[in-house]
């Protein structure tokens, strides 16, 4: 396992990750945006529906896991980078999809992240790439925390509050190092 200077921002759907990451980018941080959202948007631009894209859960989740592995393998380990989800997020997504989590667990200890921030859920909002309902989002929240803790991380919960307040907490945590 290789040590990195990477921070993970994770959370259930509709927890405010995208908004918070855009704010952190304004402070000059390099951000790696969520693989799944990018993939879904690319596929939709080619005319596929969300149902078609996500019909085969195993293929979809495996593609996302492999893409995260490839992306992280290419990143400089000493650069401060904030990841919108990381390889271990796949543990939760495989679990909630009813898939065998063994491969996701095996691939997760590739890197040691500096800190893992788990955003508390905000009022649930549907968007063009989300299929999860509020109940599934709550299950994902619990599973994300359990997965990272299983890997030995002290998960830092970021409460549901304004973007400005969340940004301040994360910046303080990053600057501590």
C-alpha positions in Angstrom: 0.0 0.0 0.0 1.4 3.4 -0.9 0.9 6.5 1.2 -0.7 9.5 -0.7 -1.5 13.1 -0.1 -5.0 12.5 -1.3 -8.2 13.3 0.5 -11.5 11.5 -0.2 -14.8 13.3 -0.2 -17.6 10.7 -0.1 -21.2 10.5 0.9 -24.6 9.2 -0.2 -26.3 10.6 -3.3 -27.6 14.1 -2.6 -25.1 14.8 0.2 -23.6 17.9 -1.5 -20.3 16.4 -2.8 -20.4 18.1 -6.2 -21.2 21.5 -4.8 -18.6 21.2 -2.1 -15.9 20.1 -4.6 -16.6 23.0 -6.8 -16.0 25.3 -3.8 -12.8 23.5 -2.9 -11.6 24.0 -6.5 -12.0 27.7 -6.0 -9.3 27.5 -3.3 -6.9 26.0 -5.9 -7.2 22.3 -4.9 -7.0 19.7 -7.7 -10.2 17.7 -7.7 -10.9 14.4 -9.4 -14.6 14.4 -10.1 -16.8 11.3 -9.7 -16.3 8.6 -12.3 -19.8 7.3 -12.2 -21.5 10.6 -12.9 -19.1 11.4 -15.8 -19.6 7.9 -17.3 -23.4 8.2 -17.0 -23.5 11.7 -18.6 -21.2 10.5 -21.4 -23.5 7.5 -22.1 -26.6 9.7 -22.0 -25.1 12.1 -24.5 -24.7 9.1 -26.8 -28.5 8.5 -26.6 -28.7 5.8 -23.9 -31.2 6.1 -21.1 -30.3 5.9 -17.4 -32.2 2.5 -17.2 -30.1 1.1 -20.1 -26.8 2.3 -18.6 -27.5 0.8 -15.2 -29.5 -2.3 -16.3 -26.5 -4.7 -15.7 -25.5 -3.8 -12.1 -22.5 -6.0 -12.1 -21.0 -4.6 -15.4 -21.8 -1.0 -14.3 -20.3 -1.3 -10.9 -17.3 -3.2 -12.2 -16.6 -0.6 -14.9 -16.7 2.2 -12.2 -14.3 0.2 -9.9 -11.9 -0.4 -12.8 -12.0 3.2 -13.9 -11.3 4.4 -10.3 -8.3 2.0 -10.1 -6.9 3.3 -13.4 -7.4 7.0 -12.4 -5.8 6.6 -9.0 -2.9 4.6 -10.5 -2.0 7.6 -12.7 -2.1 10.3 -10.0 1.0 11.6 -8.3 1.0 10.4 -4.8 2.7 13.4 -3.3 0.3 16.0 -4.8 -2.6 17.3 -2.7 -5.7 16.0 -4.5 -9.3 15.7 -3.4 -11.1 12.7 -4.8 -14.9 12.7 -5.3 -15.2 9.1 -4.2 -12.3 6.6 -4.1 -11.8 2.9 -4.8 -13.3 1.9 -1.4 -16.6 3.5 -2.3 -17.2 0.5 -4.5 -17.5 -1.7 -1.5 -20.7 0.1 -0.5 -22.1 0.3 -4.0 -21.5 -3.4 -4.7 -23.1 -4.2 -1.3 -26.2 -2.1 -1.8 -26.5 -3.5 -5.4 -26.6 -7.0 -4.0 -23.2 -7.9 -5.6 -20.3 -9.8 -4.2 -18.0 -7.2 -2.5 -14.9 -9.5 -2.5 -13.2 -7.8 -5.5 -14.0 -4.3 -4.3 -12.5 -5.1 -0.9 -9.4 -6.7 -2.4 -8.7 -3.6 -4.7 -9.3 -1.1 -1.9 -6.0 -1.1 0.0 -3.9 0.0 -3.0 -3.4 3.5 -1.6 -3.5 5.1 1.9 -5.6 8.3 1.8 -4.7 11.2 4.0 -8.2 11.6 5.3 -11.7 10.5 4.4 -14.6 13.0 4.7 -18.1 11.6 4.8 -20.8 14.2 4.1 -24.0 13.8 6.0 -27.1 13.7 3.9 -28.9 16.8 2.8 -32.6 16.9 1.8 -32.9 14.3 -1.0 -33.0 15.7 -4.5 -33.5 13.7 -7.7 -31.3 14.6 -10.7 -30.7 13.3 -14.2 -28.2 10.6 -13.1 -29.6 9.4 -9.8 -31.7 6.3 -9.5 -31.3 5.8 -5.7 -34.2 6.7 -3.5 -33.9 8.2 0.0 -33.9 4.7 1.7 -31.1 3.5 -0.6 -29.1 6.7 0.0 -29.3 6.1 3.7 -28.1 2.5 3.3 -25.2 3.8 1.1 -24.3 6.3 3.8 -24.0 3.5 6.5 -22.2 1.2 4.1 -19.7 3.9 3.0 -18.7 4.6 6.6 -18.5 0.8 7.5 -16.3 0.1 4.4 -13.8 2.9 5.2 -13.7 1.9 8.9 -13.1 -1.7 7.9 -10.0 -0.5 6.0 -8.7 1.3 9.1 -9.8 4.9 8.4 -11.1 7.4 11.0 -14.0 8.7 8.9 -14.5 12.4 9.5 -18.3 13.2 9.3 -19.1 16.5 7.9 -22.5 17.7 9.2 -25.3 19.0 7.0 -24.7 22.7 7.0 -23.9 25.5 4.6 -21.3 25.0 1.8 -19.2 27.7 3.4 -19.2 26.0 6.8 -18.5 22.6 5.3 -15.6 24.1 3.2 -14.2 25.7 6.3 -14.1 22.4 8.2 -12.4 20.5 5.3 -9.9 23.3 4.7 -8.9 23.2 8.4 -8.5 19.4 8.3 -6.3 19.6 5.2 -4.2 22.4 6.6 -3.5 20.4 9.8 -1.2 18.1 7.8 
